[in-house]
Amino acid sequence: MEDDFKRLSEVGSPEEKALIAAARAYQPPDLHQQRLFVALGVGVSGGLAAASVAGSAQATGLFAKLGATLSGLSAAGKVLVVVGVAAVGGTSAYAVKHELDSQRATPSVVVRPTIARNGQVSSGLPANLVPVAGLDVSPVSSTAVPSPAATQKIATPSPIPSFKDELGLIQAAQIKFQQGDPTATLALLERHQRMFAHPKLALEAQSLRIRALDAAGQKLAAQSEARAFVTRYPRSLLAQPLLTIAHFPKAQSTPSTGPAASPTPLKAPQ
Amino acid sequence: MIKSWPASDVPSGGRAAPENHEQALGQSVALNDQVRLRRAVEQHFGFVGRLLRHSGVFEDLDDALQQVFITLMAKLQHVQPGKERAFLAGCAVHIAARSRRARGVRSQRFESEFPELPQKGPDPEERMQSREELSQLDLVLLSMDESLRTVFLLFEVEEFTMAEIAESLAIAPGTVASRIRRAREIIQESLAHGR
């Protein structure tokens, strides 16, 4: 409509324009977006996405090599190893096994390939960084003379797993659940429980775990946990998919918070 | 039993036909819908967050954002492709209004109360300025009637067309134009008083 009458014949004081600019500049926190993806059960972040679907087809370069190696590992193992590599940014020539669940401090390590007198190039990997079994951990080119540029820093994942790690793990569990693999889902959630002493996505994990238990045939356990969850968080959005599992007797019905009760998502426990 | 989403929360773009959230959350979303939903989050997250925030949703922003997009998920089949933005705007307006009613507070905020603003940044002066601007913005916007504020935000900040606003809020295009003019007058008056 004639560009809305030239945006309604734009006039406006500089102050008004500054105000509008300030309003436009506001961006909601990224963390909210990540939590939203988890709540909706869609979307997996970046490189982790490609890899967590079992090192799937689109992986290239190191990821492709890694994918082949991972085929022998358990689902949980795959995802966690890939978390470690994803943290390197996909640029390192090395794959480092990372025990994410140890939570122990591991300083970043600068790896300098060294040349022995016989011309052999050694990887320079310290003994405590164990290469993934079966992976070729030799430098990219064993004949090239190492230059300062060849010095590669292995960005070992941060000593304490970050929220991004947690998010990746929960999303991987969601994918497994959607793929109809409750056993792998439970394994990932168990790993989540071990890795994160103070999880931000505890309720998301718990809700998913109950659904996975139900899908895995552990009906009684699922029902009892679902009832506890729904009773404790009756207004949570996360409780809603659990209602059918909780299977409350008609008379008891869902714990109500009154007629105005509407689904309200919960904040992550801090 | 938890109620399904109130039908009144469905903006006109949403072709009504209420479904319930239990189903929406309990069932796994079909792959096409997942892609569509993800894209909607990627494209419209910022705009929905801004609209909620400038409509007075502060501490509950995270929750409100989830409610808006979960409503979209529940109604996705009834939202025409390409109309997601209008649908989300309508939802956000309803949810912001409900959030404010629930709090019962007509936000009086002070400079120190901006948890969403980064505490660290390259330039403290710049940070201070953006805090001041946001603070002033809140004062001006929240002193306005809700119906005017919403139209102003959609038109001036989010650059919706008048037809999009009319569709999102289920009002006549003429009403949109008059509300924009009225909102501008109020803002100019507020700014003049503040000088």
Interface residues (C-beta under 8 A of the other chain):
Chain A: M1 D4 F5 R7 L8 G12 S13 E15 E16 A18 L19 I20 A22 A23 R24 A25 Y26 Q27 P28 P29 L31 H32 Q33 R35 L36 F37 A39 L40 G41 V42 G43 F177 Q178 P234 R235 L237 L238 A239 Q240 P241 L243 T244 S253 T254 S256 P259 A261 S262 P263 T264 P265 L266 K267
Chain B: M1 I2 K3 W5 P6 H21 E22 L25 G26 S28 V29 Q34 L37 R38 V41 E42 F45 G46 V48 G49 R50 L52 R53 H54 L61 D62 D63 L65 Q66 Q67 F69 I70 M73 E116 S130 E133 L134 Q136 L137 V140 L141 L153 F155 E156 V157 T161 M162 A163 A177 I180 R181 R184 I187 Q188 L191 R195
